[in-house]
Amino acid sequence: MASTTPPLLASRMTLANGLTIPQVQLGLYMMSGKEGTHSIKEALSLGYRGFDCAQMYHNEKEAGQAIRDYLASADNTQGLKREDIFYTSKLSSNKTSYEAVRRSIKGSVAASGLEYIDLFLLHSPYGGKEARLTSWKALEDAVEEGEIKMAGVSNYGVAHIEELIASNPRVPPVINQIEVHPFNTQTGIRDTCAKHNIAIEAYAPLARALRMKHPKILEFAKKYSCTPAQVFVKWSVQHDLVTLPKSIRLERMFENASVDRFTISDDDMAALDALDERLVTDWDPTEAP
Ligand SMILES: NC(=O)c1ccc[n+]([C@@H]2O[C@H](COP(=O)([O-])OP(=O)(O)OC[C@H]3O[C@@H](n4cnc5c(N)ncnc54)[C@H](OP(=O)(O)O)[C@@H]3O)[C@@H](O)[C@H]2O)c1
């Protein structure tokens, strides 16, 4: 494996609030604390700067510790500082108690030990309208008080996005993190978010490795001399999505970010878009009441 940093790992997208976000980040779901500690260190050495965590992943403490340890270690030859890292966490469940949400956010900041969280998301729309909008108010105040730098949502469907925008938020959401890959393209939610200047983070961008042997994926991997996983990642990058491929293996972390060498043609992007089968790899709260 080459030791150079894939250039894509330095790429950042500018969000509606003027702040930037690394376009490729390491997802931390289904990583034990131990795996997270190890993988984050390796990812930082490779050049990953963004990490997607959540209260529900039960590894916030280890993730924050791994980042802090790396920054303080001799491995940090580039002299990276906290502000060079982008760390996300998510509220496990929306609540009708504003104070409970504020406490929960402070708990995540404390668990990470990172002083602040770059992006904090409502993990899902579950809980109903009152809980969603109350939780959002708590996020707005957490932004204003510097606990978090920016606020967003996850698994929000069209109706949830419209509901939040209609509430005239003081701090508009900058991100909606949803499942997106060629087998679940989510064009309806993506179009609605584009209308409101909300960027999309693609979770399960590799379709959880469930379609690596699909004939079209294999055909394009051959055509572009890349791996099936790289077809998936490149598709999400060319659609201007922030993408969160997860791996606990160093060689795959490198592979997943090494997609600068080729460009998928417009026709082939359309052929990949056409693979949509609304494949849900984990959960789908986007239609929740
Ligand atoms: N907001 C939400 O509700 C939500 C839901 C799901 C996920 N997420 C976020 O999105 C991230 C990614 O989603 P995900 O973890 O569900 O799925 P994913 O990134 O699409 O796929 C991960 C799976 O693919 C395997 N893999 C990784 N690189 C590979 C490669 N180059 N070749 C073959 N297999 C490869 C991984 O195994 P190894 O680890 O063994 O390599 C793992 O089994 C999560 O970690 C999390 O941060 C958010």
The ligand as a Gaussian input file, in Angstrom:
#p B3LYP/6-31G(d) Opt

LIG

0 1
 N      -27.282000       8.513000      10.762000
 C      -27.565000       7.212000      10.705000
 O      -28.670000       6.772000      11.046000
 C      -26.528000       6.260000      10.227000
 C      -26.870000       4.935000       9.936000
 C      -25.866000       4.071000       9.448000
 C      -24.580000       4.574000       9.281000
 N      -24.263000       5.850000       9.610000
 C      -22.892000       6.416000       9.463000
 O      -22.385000       6.077000       8.181000
 C      -21.190000       5.295000       8.325000
 C      -21.059000       4.286000       7.211000
 O      -22.188000       3.447000       7.157000
 P      -22.119000       1.881000       7.432000
 O      -20.991000       1.636000       8.346000
 O      -23.446000       1.439000       7.859000
 O      -21.897000       1.256000       6.001000
 P      -20.799000       1.385000       4.806000
 O      -19.780000       2.400000       5.120000
 O      -21.608000       1.538000       3.569000
 O      -20.193000      -0.074000       4.766000
 C      -19.404000      -0.574000       5.813000
 C      -19.158000      -2.037000       5.536000
 O      -18.383000      -2.184000       4.349000
 C      -17.173000      -2.888000       4.641000
 N      -16.126000      -2.264000       3.818000
 C      -15.488000      -1.092000       4.031000
 N      -14.633000      -0.812000       3.038000
 C      -14.704000      -1.851000       2.170000
 C      -14.027000      -2.143000       0.973000
 N      -13.126000      -1.299000       0.455000
 N      -14.308000      -3.324000       0.335000
 C      -15.246000      -4.173000       0.848000
 N      -15.919000      -3.947000       2.006000
 C      -15.651000      -2.781000       2.665000
 C      -16.949000      -2.701000       6.130000
 O      -16.240000      -3.780000       6.695000
 P      -14.823000      -3.567000       7.493000
 O      -15.061000      -2.546000       8.566000
 O      -14.532000      -4.926000       8.010000
 O      -13.835000      -3.100000       6.467000
 C      -18.385000      -2.711000       6.646000
 O      -18.867000      -4.034000       6.756000
 C      -21.356000       4.662000       9.720000
 O      -20.139000       4.169000      10.224000
 C      -21.925000       5.825000      10.477000
 O      -20.909000       6.760000      10.791000
 C      -25.223000       6.712000      10.061000

